[in-house]
Amino acid sequence: MMVKFDITINIKVLRGSVENHFGYKASYKKVWLAKQRVIARIYGDWEESDNELPRWLFTMQMYLPGTWVQPVTQPWPGSADTVMFHRVFWTFSPCVEAFKHYKPLLSIDGTHLYGKYGGTLLMAIAQDGNANILPIAFAVVEGETKEAWASFLSYLREHVTPQPGILVISDRHKSIDGTLNTEGSLWKPPHAFQAFCTRHIASNFMIHFKNKDLKKVLINAAYLKSQHELAYYFGRLEEMPRSQWAQYADEGRQFDHTSPNPSSPPYNRPVIQLGTIIVKSIMSWVSNMGW
């Protein structure tokens, strides 16, 4: 019952519940296996869930007007007549409409999906004037490859964020950077602008220099808004274009938004929980319809 109400419930919590109710201290592995069986009983196993995907996507488009979905398949090895899932992009009409009234900036990132088939969830996150976040586009892909990011950003630009002058904040993943700066890309100036996540820059800085004091200097420098102040902190940061990490040089495009990208704390947990709630609600509704 606990798993039915919250599929993300922690194994530690379940172990405590078993011990309180039955006086038996089950091992982590036993409780984990039991949870997987309960999930399979409620939602189907991995194969069943995967086979439900086309119907789920079709249902979203039919009953959520304006939903745009783009599934991509690939040939099944050794069979010319059979295809298998490769990746899928989707967005909801309210998200597209809401972004028209949000700050002209996006945070994009990917987070690993854990399960039998793996994969990566890519997302674009917008922010309103009160710093509330809104996921506006989603994709499940094979990994953070350049092809996957190119596909995601292409659909994002065409169907969700065609507005000019948007700032895109991300980590320094080569696939993202390469896609945004491809020749003829509509994500390059003057159509759009690029900035890097301060937290990721500081994390990479620590890998090379292993100095917490210098890390603090770097973060303080990123938040400064005048060139005079920045000159005091700048140090080793000259190699990176200032417009991509320092607010004083971004011409006001960041709106003080130097916080982590969507898959980084504190944003990852509410976003992942939101995705879980959406999927659970739609699948329960489809099941109750008897389809």
N, C-alpha and C positions, 0 to 999 in steps of 0.2 A: 504493500500500500504506500509506503514512504517513497519508493522508486516511482510509482505511478504518478504521484503528485509533484515530484521533483526528480527528473531523470539525471540531473547533475549532482545529486546528493553525494556527499563524501563517504568513502568506505569507512573511515574512522567513526563517523556518526552511525552508520549501519551496524558496525561491530558493537558499539556501545548500546544500541537499542536491543540487539540480540542478547547481550549479556544481562541487561536489565529485565528483559521479559522471561528469559529461559534459564538464567544463571549459568550460561555456557559461554566461554570465551573462545569464539571461532577465530581461526587464523585469517590473516588478510586475504590470502589466496582463495579460501573457501567463500568468504563473503563476496569477493570480487566475482567469482564464477557464478554465484547465486544471483548477483545483480544482473549479470549478462543474460542469464536464463529468463529472468523476469522481464527485462527489456525486450528480449526476443518474443516472449509470450504476448506482450502488449502491442509491440510495433512490428513484429516479424523479425526474422534473422537478417543478416547482412545481404544475402542474395535476394530475399523477398523485398527488402527495402530498396535495393538498387533497381529492381524491376518495376517498382512503383513510381520511379522518377518521372517517366514520360506522362503518366496519368496525373501526377501531382502538378507538373508544369502546365499541362492542359487545363486543369481545374483552376489554377491561379489566373490564367488568361481569361477563362470564361466567366468567373465570378468576381474577379477584382479588375474592373474596367481600367484600361490604360496600362496594365501590366505588360512589360515588354520582356520577352524571353528569347534567348538565342542559344539553343543547344548545338553542340558540335560532336559528331561521332567520327569513328575511324574504323577501318576494316578489321574484322576478326581475323587473327593470324590463321592462314591456311583455308579461309573460307571467303569466297568472293561475294556470297549472298548474305552474309551476316555482318552486322556492325556492332560496335560496342561504344559505351559512353567514353568521351574524351574530356570535354569541359562544357560548362554552361555559364551564361551571363544572364542576370535578370535585374530588373528595377521596377519599382512601383510608381504609379502616376502621382500619388500624393508627395512622394519624395522629390520627383522632378519639379512639381509645382512649388514645393516649399523652398527648394534651392534658389528659385528666382528672387526670394526675399531674404536670403542669407548673405553673409559676407562672401565676397568673391574669392574664396580660398577652399582648398581641399587637402585633407590628409589621406594618403594612400599607403597601404601596407598589406602584407599577407601574414597569415598565421596557420601553422600546421594543423591538419585534421588527424586525429588519432583514432584508429580503428583498423578493420581488416584491410580496407582498400587505400587508406591514407589520402594523400592529396593536400591541397592548400586552398584556403579560403582567402580570396582577395576582396578588399572592400575600399570604398571611397567614403570618407566621413566629412560632413559639413558642420558648420558652427554658426549659431545665431548670435545676435547682439548681446545676449546675456550669458554667452559661453556655454549654452546647452548644445550637446552634440546630436547629430542625426545621420545615421547610415543612409546613403542615397543610392548605392549601387553595390552589387555583389557578384562574385563569380567563384565557382569551384573548378579548379584547374589541377593539372598534373604536378605542378611545382612552380617555383618562382623562376621560370625560364623567360628568356627574352620574347619567345613566341607567345607565351601565355600573357605576359604583361602587354605586349603589343596588341593582342586581341582585346584585352580588358580595356585598355586606354582608348582604343579606337571606338569601341561601342560606347564607352563613357562619354567621349567627346560628341559623338553623333546623336545619341539618344537622351543624354541626361544634362550635360554641361556645355552647350554650344556657345555660351557667353564669352566675349573677348575679355582679356585682361585678368584671367584667373591665376591665382598663385597656387602651385602644387607643392605640398610639403611631404617629404619622404625621407627614408634613410638613404644611404649612399650605395645601395645595391646596384651592381653593374647592369643588371637587366632593366631596372627602372630608368637609370640614367641614360643608358643606350637608347631605349625606346623614346624617351622624352626628347632626346636631342638628335633623332634620326633626321636626315635631310628631308626637308619638305613637311616636317611634323607640325601639326597645328597646336602642339604643346610648347613651341618655342616662341620667344619674343618676336613680334609684338602681340601675338595671339594669346600667349600664356607665359607664365614665369615660374621658375623653379627655386625652391629653398630646401635646406636640409634640416632635419630634426636635431635640435640642440642636444637632446639626451644621447642620441646615437653618436654624434660627433664627440661628445665628452667620453663616452664609453670607449670609442676607438682610440681617443687620445690616451686614456689610461692604459690600454694594451701596449702602446709604444713607450710611454714615459713613466708609468707606474708612480705617479706623484699626485696625491689627493689635493695638495695645495694648488698645484698648477691647474688641476681639473676645476677647482672652484674659480680660479682666475678666468679660465676659458668660459665657464657658464656665466659669470658676471659680465664678461665682455659681450657675450651674445645678447644680453638684455639691455645693454646701454643704448641710448638714443642720440648721443652726440659724438661727433668725430673727436672732439677734444678729450672726452672721457675715454674713448676707445683707445686712443694713442697710448694711454698709460698701461692698458691691459694687453695690448695686441700680441706682442712677443712673436711666437712661432706660427701664428695663424695666417700669415701673409699669402701662403700658397693657395688658399681657397678664396674665390671671389667673395667680397664682403656682402654683396647683395643676396648671397645664398645662405647667410647665417646671421648677419648683424642687422638689427632692426633700423638703425639710423640710415642704412644704405638701401633699404628695400622700397623706398618711395611710398611707405604707408600701406603696403599690400598685406602684411602679416597680421595687422590688427592685434598686436601683442600676442599672437598665437605662435609661441615657440615651444609649446608643450609637446609631449610625445605623440607619435603617430598612433593610429587606431589599435594596433595589436600590442601596444605597450601599456603598462600600468599608468594611470588608473583606469584607462579606457577599455582595456581588453575584456575584463570580466563582465561589465554591463552589456557590452556589445555582443559577446558570445551568448550571454543569458538571453538577450533579446532575440537572437537568431534561433535559439533553442525553443523559446516560447512560440515564435512564429511557426516554426516547423511542426511542433506538437499540436498547436491549435488547428492548423490546416489539415494535418493528417487525421486528427480526431474527427473533424467535421466531415471529411471525405468518408471516413469509416462509418459514421452515423448515417450518412446519406445512403449507405448500402451499395456503393459503387464498387 
